[in-house]
Amino acid sequence: MTVSFYGGIKEKFTADEKSLEMNGVGSVRSLIDSLGEKYGDKFKDFLLGSGTCFFLVNGSGIMTTGGLATKLSPGDKVDVLPFVDGG
């Protein structure tokens, strides 16, 4: 699957990496765990924080598809966006 990062997330956590390919993650929660291993605990805490970011899986917000338990499959597109990105 392709995971894409937007807004301040790129600058603050992923060293300007805009996207990456991930394999072997079956849910949004397991994706967050894998991203925490790659980018560190501060990023994982940010992703799990209330009101800090949201996830789209194939264009749909995860709050309508099962939250953190939303299933992921190879070929999915996951977008990680900050709730507020000033400028």
Secondary structure as UniProt FT lines:
FT   STRAND          2..5
FT   HELIX           8..13
FT   TURN            15..16
FT   STRAND          19..21
FT   HELIX           28..39
FT   HELIX           41..48
FT   TURN            50..52
FT   STRAND          53..57
FT   TURN            58..59
FT   STRAND          60..61
FT   HELIX           62..64
FT   TURN            65..66
FT   HELIX           67..69
FT   TURN            74..75
FT   STRAND          77..82
//
